[in-house]
Amino acid sequence: MREADVVVVGAGAAGLSLARRLTDPAGPGGPVPRVVVVEPPPGPLSSPPRTWCFWERGPGPLDAHVCAHWDRLRVRGADGDRFEGDGYRYKMIRSADFLPAVTAELAGNGRVELVTASVTGVADGPGAARVDAVDAAGRTVSVRARWVFDSRPPRPLPPARTTLLQHFRGWFVRTEADRFEPGVAELMDFRTPQPRHGLSFAYVLPLTARQALVEYTEFSPRPLDDAGYRAALEHYTGRVRPLGAFAVTGTEQGVIPMTDARFPRQRGRRVFAIGAAGGATRPATGYTFAAVQRQAGAVAAACRAGRRPLPPPPHARRHLVMDAAWLRALDRGRIDGAEFFARLFRDNPLPRVLDFLDGRSTALGDLALGLRCPVGPMARSLAELPVLPRRARDVRPTPSPERRPDAPLS
Ligand SMILES: Cc1cc2nc3c(=O)[nH]c(=O)nc-3n(C[C@H](O)[C@H](O)[C@H](O)COP(=O)(O)OP(=O)(O)OC[C@H]3O[C@@H](n4cnc5c(N)ncnc54)[C@H](O)[C@@H]3O)c2cc1C
């Protein structure tokens, strides 16, 4: 049986960010804990590569890992109207850069042990918690520790009043002529055909004048199938925003649950959930990475100060309530999702919207936003929340029957 102060289960965004903050020699005061990080060998349990985007004002602590950034942000309404602004820098980190770099950094830190094994059980205990895992050779690996932080993706999702999926496929494209504005990130272009249930938009992050990540995204009950995403991207790059001749140099695909489920951060006296498993995903947007970083900092500070390191709530309660009302209104078809977002960006200064979406806004700022929303449907959805039952939903990445390959997009 191995012994440690902390076991981190999962070496994804949350797990590695936490291990790094816990053992950073220049980190918060207090003794540096001995940390064991357990991550499965590459295979079905591993999270596929992805890009993480987030925004902050100017430089930040992760800039060494940032592969691209944009100082101007744009949203386009369904009619093509553009709303744009600055004040925030939108940054992109590739998991394929970040995870190996942080793993190498941790491997050189004498306080960290990296274990390649799949965790099969986590048990709480009065004096210590225990993590059991199985390595690639089938051997059992057990670690006893004071604290365990578990970032394994929750399956199934906890019961919720509303659960939609943010699902997307992106193409990294290289065009033959200049087609992009490198300093401008287009967060949402609502000129895409809207699905019957939910909303859709394109997301365009130019890397150069001829290279960009172009993503088709839906917030809806089910993912599309392969042909559905291909048709949506071909439609966008061919008709909505003609790119001319281009090559697809890479793809990114994902499904992020957008849910008002409760994700308990405390699973026992000594066992905590972090990352998406601990509710770090903002229900109305799917953004998670910035909340994960804030949480890692707070947990590391508590641990090193000798306090009980219960992760702080990743999002303010009022933001979760507002998101729950919005999800309900979208799910019930009470609001036009595309118009809602276009109006949010059209009627409010960009920093106010971004502060809200990142959970940094004040109650007064939120009120100002709320008053510019469609008040009737939002108020009705809000009023319903206390009486709606939370139900389990089987969220499987099955293609949407609403958008078969033979169904035209427009
Ligand atoms: C394609 C995609 C793009 C995204 N883009 C953004 C973005 O731009 N901005 C943003 O804010 N959010 C984004 N998200 C949402 C969120 O930031 C990511 O999902 C993020 O990776 C969540 O971090 P995590 O550590 O909670 O989960 P993960 O990064 O998925 O880490 C979970 C870890 O647990 C490990 N694991 C699984 N099973 C076991 C086991 N049995 N034992 C041990 N370890 C196990 C996995 O191997 C993995 O390393 C995106 C999500 C996806 C899917």
The ligand as an SDF file (V2000), in Angstrom:
LIG
                    3D

 53 58  0  0  0  0  0  0  0  0999 V2000
  -13.9160   18.7120  -26.9470 C   0  0  0  0  0  0  0  0  0  0  0  0
  -14.1060   19.5840  -25.7320 C   0  0  0  0  0  0  0  0  0  0  0  0
  -13.7190   20.9100  -25.7800 C   0  0  0  0  0  0  0  0  0  0  0  0
  -13.8770   21.7170  -24.6550 C   0  0  0  0  0  0  0  0  0  0  0  0
  -13.5120   23.0330  -24.7340 N   0  0  0  0  0  0  0  0  0  0  0  0
  -13.6390   23.8250  -23.6560 C   0  0  0  0  0  0  0  0  0  0  0  0
  -13.2320   25.1840  -23.7220 C   0  0  0  0  0  0  0  0  0  0  0  0
  -12.8300   25.6780  -24.7710 O   0  0  0  0  0  0  0  0  0  0  0  0
  -13.3200   25.9190  -22.5910 N   0  0  0  0  0  0  0  0  0  0  0  0
  -13.7950   25.4170  -21.4200 C   0  0  0  0  0  0  0  0  0  0  0  0
  -13.8380   26.1310  -20.4270 O   0  0  0  0  0  0  0  0  0  0  0  0
  -14.2210   24.1350  -21.3480 N   0  0  0  0  0  0  0  0  0  0  0  0
  -14.1480   23.3440  -22.4330 C   0  0  0  0  0  0  0  0  0  0  0  0
  -14.5600   22.0250  -22.3450 N   0  0  0  0  0  0  0  0  0  0  0  0
  -15.1630   21.5660  -21.0860 C   0  0  0  0  0  0  0  0  0  0  0  0
  -14.1030   21.2200  -20.0210 C   0  0  0  0  0  0  0  0  0  0  0  0
  -13.1740   22.2660  -19.8640 O   0  0  0  0  0  0  0  0  0  0  0  0
  -13.3150   19.9880  -20.3420 C   0  0  0  0  0  0  0  0  0  0  0  0
  -14.1890   18.8920  -20.4660 O   0  0  0  0  0  0  0  0  0  0  0  0
  -12.2410   19.6840  -19.2860 C   0  0  0  0  0  0  0  0  0  0  0  0
  -11.3850   18.7380  -19.8620 O   0  0  0  0  0  0  0  0  0  0  0  0
  -12.8180   19.1870  -17.9720 C   0  0  0  0  0  0  0  0  0  0  0  0
  -11.7430   18.9010  -17.1020 O   0  0  0  0  0  0  0  0  0  0  0  0
  -11.8210   17.6770  -16.0850 P   0  0  0  0  0  0  0  0  0  0  0  0
  -10.4780   17.5280  -15.4650 O   0  0  0  0  0  0  0  0  0  0  0  0
  -12.9920   17.8330  -15.2140 O   0  0  0  0  0  0  0  0  0  0  0  0
  -12.1080   16.4180  -17.0140 O   0  0  0  0  0  0  0  0  0  0  0  0
  -11.0900   15.7220  -17.9990 P   0  0  0  0  0  0  0  0  0  0  0  0
  -10.1450   16.7240  -18.5780 O   0  0  0  0  0  0  0  0  0  0  0  0
  -11.9270   14.9280  -18.9360 O   0  0  0  0  0  0  0  0  0  0  0  0
  -10.2460   14.7670  -17.0670 O   0  0  0  0  0  0  0  0  0  0  0  0
  -10.7890   13.5980  -16.4850 C   0  0  0  0  0  0  0  0  0  0  0  0
   -9.6330   12.6390  -16.3160 C   0  0  0  0  0  0  0  0  0  0  0  0
  -10.1020   11.4880  -15.6060 O   0  0  0  0  0  0  0  0  0  0  0  0
   -9.4210   10.3700  -16.1530 C   0  0  0  0  0  0  0  0  0  0  0  0
  -10.1260    9.1440  -15.8100 N   0  0  0  0  0  0  0  0  0  0  0  0
  -11.2590    8.6350  -16.3440 C   0  0  0  0  0  0  0  0  0  0  0  0
  -11.5510    7.4580  -15.7740 N   0  0  0  0  0  0  0  0  0  0  0  0
  -10.5790    7.2230  -14.8570 C   0  0  0  0  0  0  0  0  0  0  0  0
  -10.3160    6.1450  -13.9500 C   0  0  0  0  0  0  0  0  0  0  0  0
  -11.1260    5.0960  -13.8460 N   0  0  0  0  0  0  0  0  0  0  0  0
   -9.2170    6.2410  -13.1610 N   0  0  0  0  0  0  0  0  0  0  0  0
   -8.3950    7.3060  -13.2120 C   0  0  0  0  0  0  0  0  0  0  0  0
   -8.5980    8.3470  -14.0450 N   0  0  0  0  0  0  0  0  0  0  0  0
   -9.6800    8.2950  -14.8590 C   0  0  0  0  0  0  0  0  0  0  0  0
   -9.3930   10.6540  -17.6490 C   0  0  0  0  0  0  0  0  0  0  0  0
   -8.4130    9.8800  -18.3040 O   0  0  0  0  0  0  0  0  0  0  0  0
   -9.0700   12.1400  -17.6390 C   0  0  0  0  0  0  0  0  0  0  0  0
   -7.6910   12.3840  -17.6920 O   0  0  0  0  0  0  0  0  0  0  0  0
  -14.4350   21.2020  -23.4510 C   0  0  0  0  0  0  0  0  0  0  0  0
  -14.8280   19.8560  -23.4330 C   0  0  0  0  0  0  0  0  0  0  0  0
  -14.6920   19.0650  -24.5560 C   0  0  0  0  0  0  0  0  0  0  0  0
  -15.1760   17.6460  -24.4840 C   0  0  0  0  0  0  0  0  0  0  0  0
  1  2  1  0
  2  3  1  0
  2 52  2  0
  3  4  2  0
  4  5  1  0
  4 50  1  0
  5  6  2  0
  6  7  1  0
  6 13  1  0
  7  8  2  0
  7  9  1  0
  9 10  1  0
 10 11  2  0
 10 12  1  0
 12 13  2  0
 13 14  1  0
 14 15  1  0
 14 50  1  0
 15 16  1  0
 16 17  1  0
 16 18  1  0
 18 19  1  0
 18 20  1  0
 20 21  1  0
 20 22  1  0
 22 23  1  0
 23 24  1  0
 24 25  2  0
 24 26  1  0
 24 27  1  0
 27 28  1  0
 28 29  2  0
 28 30  1  0
 28 31  1  0
 31 32  1  0
 32 33  1  0
 33 34  1  0
 33 48  1  0
 34 35  1  0
 35 36  1  0
 35 46  1  0
 36 37  1  0
 36 45  1  0
 37 38  2  0
 38 39  1  0
 39 40  1  0
 39 45  2  0
 40 41  1  0
 40 42  2  0
 42 43  1  0
 43 44  2  0
 44 45  1  0
 46 47  1  0
 46 48  1  0
 48 49  1  0
 50 51  2  0
 51 52  1  0
 52 53  1  0
M  END
$$$$
